[in-house]
């Protein structure tokens, strides 16, 4: 899994666990990531598990369109 600042992290099955990646400490884009959760604004360092996925900035797949602002 690789990400850049501005990408979204979605943890499947839990709409409260959708966030924007605001920090990527490793130059190669590998985890962990610093994420701001959209539900409550909490900021945390996250190592995504197998049920998480990255949505590149600027994309809004149908499955996440209702959860995330455009």
Residue frames as a rotation matrix with the C-alpha (Angstrom) as fourth column:
UNK 1
0.586 0.810 0.000 0.00
0.810 -0.586 0.000 0.00
0.000 0.000 -1.000 0.00
UNK 2
-0.638 -0.770 -0.009 1.33
0.767 -0.636 0.090 3.41
-0.076 0.050 0.996 -0.99
UNK 3
0.531 0.847 -0.022 -0.17
0.847 -0.531 -0.030 6.88
-0.037 -0.003 -0.999 -0.55
UNK 4
-0.601 -0.613 0.513 0.48
0.597 -0.771 -0.222 10.59
0.532 0.173 0.829 -0.91
UNK 5
-0.776 0.323 -0.542 -0.71
0.260 -0.619 -0.741 13.60
-0.575 -0.716 0.396 1.02
UNK 6
-0.542 0.676 -0.498 -4.30
-0.800 -0.597 0.061 14.37
-0.256 0.432 0.865 0.03
UNK 7
-0.613 0.337 -0.714 -5.25
-0.178 0.822 0.541 10.77
0.770 0.459 -0.444 -0.68
UNK 8
0.159 0.741 0.652 -8.09
-0.946 -0.074 0.315 9.28
0.282 -0.668 0.689 1.32
UNK 9
-0.925 -0.351 -0.145 -7.89
-0.273 0.881 -0.387 6.26
0.264 -0.319 -0.910 3.59
UNK 10
0.112 0.993 0.030 -11.07
-0.892 0.087 0.443 4.19
0.438 -0.077 0.896 3.78
UNK 11
-0.911 -0.236 0.338 -11.51
-0.373 0.819 -0.436 1.39
-0.174 -0.523 -0.834 6.29
UNK 12
-0.587 0.699 -0.408 -14.23
-0.279 0.299 0.913 -0.79
0.760 0.650 0.020 4.75
UNK 13
-0.162 0.677 -0.718 -17.40
0.637 0.628 0.448 -1.42
0.754 -0.385 -0.533 6.68
UNK 14
0.049 0.143 -0.988 -17.11
0.934 -0.358 -0.005 1.59
-0.354 -0.923 -0.152 8.97
UNK 15
0.449 0.199 0.871 -18.19
0.685 -0.703 -0.193 4.98
0.574 0.683 -0.451 7.54
UNK 16
0.994 -0.097 -0.051 -16.77
-0.033 -0.709 0.704 6.73
-0.104 -0.699 -0.708 10.60
UNK 17
0.275 -0.954 0.121 -13.32
0.202 0.180 0.963 5.54
-0.940 -0.240 0.242 9.58
UNK 18
0.511 -0.182 0.840 -12.76
0.831 -0.145 -0.537 7.57
0.220 0.972 0.077 6.44
UNK 19
0.575 -0.364 -0.733 -9.98
0.309 -0.733 0.606 10.10
-0.758 -0.575 -0.309 6.53
UNK 20
0.930 -0.360 0.067 -7.63
-0.113 -0.455 -0.883 12.33
0.348 0.814 -0.464 4.58
UNK 21
0.432 -0.867 -0.248 -3.93
0.902 0.409 0.138 11.55
-0.019 -0.283 0.959 4.63
UNK 22
0.989 -0.059 0.134 -2.17
-0.061 -0.998 0.012 14.67
0.133 -0.020 -0.991 5.86
UNK 23
0.287 -0.947 0.143 1.29
-0.918 -0.229 0.323 13.18
-0.273 -0.224 -0.935 6.36
UNK 24
0.967 -0.139 -0.215 3.43
0.043 0.915 -0.401 10.46
0.252 0.378 0.891 4.81
UNK 25
0.699 -0.707 0.106 6.62
-0.426 -0.293 0.856 10.09
-0.575 -0.643 -0.506 6.86
UNK 26
-0.022 -0.730 0.683 8.32
0.337 0.638 0.693 7.70
-0.941 0.246 0.232 4.40
UNK 27
-0.397 -0.226 -0.890 9.51
-0.610 -0.659 0.440 9.03
-0.686 0.717 0.123 1.04
UNK 28
-0.994 -0.022 -0.104 8.38
-0.093 0.652 0.752 5.85
0.052 0.758 -0.651 -0.74
UNK 29
-0.370 0.928 0.046 4.75
-0.777 -0.337 0.531 6.40
0.509 0.161 0.846 0.37
UNK 30
-0.336 0.212 -0.917 4.59
0.285 0.952 0.116 3.31
0.898 -0.223 -0.381 2.57
UNK 31
0.721 0.675 0.157 2.70
0.011 -0.238 0.971 3.26
0.693 -0.698 -0.179 5.90
UNK 32
-0.165 0.874 -0.457 2.22
0.909 -0.046 -0.415 4.43
-0.384 -0.484 -0.787 8.53
UNK 33
-0.379 0.166 0.911 0.29
0.550 -0.751 0.366 7.54
0.744 0.639 0.193 7.56
UNK 34
-0.873 0.231 -0.430 -0.88
0.236 -0.573 -0.785 10.57
-0.428 -0.787 0.445 9.48
UNK 35
-0.569 0.771 0.286 -4.64
0.600 0.152 0.785 10.68
0.562 0.618 -0.549 8.96
UNK 36
-0.884 0.461 0.081 -7.30
-0.416 -0.696 -0.585 13.25
-0.213 -0.551 0.807 9.82
UNK 37
-0.718 0.673 0.179 -10.56
0.674 0.736 -0.063 11.37
-0.174 0.076 -0.982 10.33
UNK 38
-0.755 0.451 0.476 -13.49
0.056 -0.679 0.732 13.08
0.653 0.579 0.488 8.63
UNK 39
0.106 0.894 -0.435 -16.08
0.621 0.282 0.731 12.06
0.776 -0.348 -0.526 11.23
UNK 40
0.801 0.236 -0.550 -14.51
0.598 -0.320 0.735 13.93
-0.003 -0.918 -0.397 14.14
UNK 41
0.797 -0.519 0.308 -11.33
-0.322 -0.797 -0.511 15.69
0.510 0.308 -0.803 12.97
UNK 42
0.757 -0.543 0.364 -9.11
-0.207 0.329 0.921 13.48
-0.620 -0.773 0.137 15.14
UNK 43
0.499 -0.697 -0.516 -5.55
-0.745 -0.040 -0.666 13.15
0.443 0.716 -0.539 13.84
UNK 44
0.643 -0.264 0.719 -3.72
-0.377 0.708 0.597 9.86
-0.667 -0.655 0.356 14.28
UNK 45
-0.399 -0.767 -0.503 -0.82
-0.910 0.265 0.318 7.85
-0.111 0.585 -0.804 12.91
UNK 46
0.554 0.738 0.386 -2.30
-0.599 0.675 -0.431 4.81
-0.578 0.008 0.816 11.19
UNK 47
-0.774 -0.629 -0.073 -0.86
-0.536 0.589 0.605 1.57
-0.338 0.507 -0.793 9.82
UNK 48
0.088 0.929 -0.358 -3.70
-0.995 0.068 -0.068 0.37
-0.038 0.363 0.931 7.57
UNK 49
-0.370 -0.101 0.924 -4.74
-0.311 0.950 -0.021 -3.27
-0.875 -0.296 -0.382 7.73
UNK 50
-0.892 -0.070 0.447 -6.08
0.318 0.608 0.728 -5.63
-0.323 0.791 -0.520 5.12
UNK 51
-0.011 0.976 0.219 -9.57
0.976 0.058 -0.210 -4.07
-0.217 0.211 -0.953 5.09
UNK 52
0.285 0.031 -0.958 -8.33
0.100 -0.995 -0.003 -0.57
-0.953 -0.095 -0.287 4.30
UNK 53
0.179 -0.267 0.947 -7.80
0.980 0.129 -0.149 1.02
-0.083 0.955 0.284 0.92
UNK 54
-0.517 -0.436 -0.737 -6.35
0.294 -0.899 0.325 4.21
-0.804 -0.048 0.592 -0.48
UNK 55
0.554 0.632 0.542 -8.42
0.797 -0.213 -0.566 6.45
-0.242 0.745 -0.621 -2.77
UNK 56
-0.500 -0.826 0.259 -6.11
0.866 -0.479 0.144 8.78
0.005 0.296 0.955 -4.72
UNK 57
-0.414 0.286 -0.864 -6.79
0.190 -0.901 -0.390 12.52
-0.890 -0.326 0.319 -4.36
UNK 58
-0.598 0.244 -0.763 -9.27
-0.718 -0.585 0.376 13.76
-0.355 0.773 0.525 -6.93
UNK 59
-0.701 0.390 -0.597 -11.01
-0.161 0.729 0.665 10.40
0.694 0.563 -0.448 -7.34
UNK 60
-0.513 0.611 0.603 -14.34
-0.781 -0.042 -0.623 9.49
-0.355 -0.791 0.498 -5.80
UNK 61
-0.927 0.177 -0.331 -15.37
-0.025 0.852 0.523 5.92
0.374 0.493 -0.785 -6.56
UNK 62
-0.107 0.993 0.054 -19.10
-0.314 -0.085 0.945 5.19
0.943 0.084 0.321 -6.29
UNK 63
0.204 0.187 -0.961 -18.59
0.660 0.699 0.276 3.20
0.723 -0.690 0.019 -3.09
UNK 64
-0.396 -0.427 -0.813 -17.17
0.905 -0.333 -0.265 6.21
-0.157 -0.840 0.519 -1.24
UNK 65
-0.584 0.147 0.798 -19.02
0.376 -0.822 0.427 9.07
0.719 0.550 0.425 -2.91
UNK 66
0.488 0.860 0.149 -21.58
0.207 -0.280 0.937 9.29
0.848 -0.426 -0.315 -0.10
UNK 67
0.607 -0.289 -0.740 -18.94
0.794 0.212 0.569 9.22
-0.007 -0.934 0.358 2.62
UNK 68
-0.264 -0.896 -0.356 -16.47
0.796 -0.411 0.444 11.77
-0.545 -0.166 0.822 1.36
UNK 69
0.538 0.395 -0.745 -16.71
-0.036 -0.872 -0.488 15.33
-0.842 0.289 -0.455 0.14
UNK 70
0.823 -0.175 0.540 -15.71
0.567 0.250 -0.784 15.84
0.002 0.952 0.306 -3.49
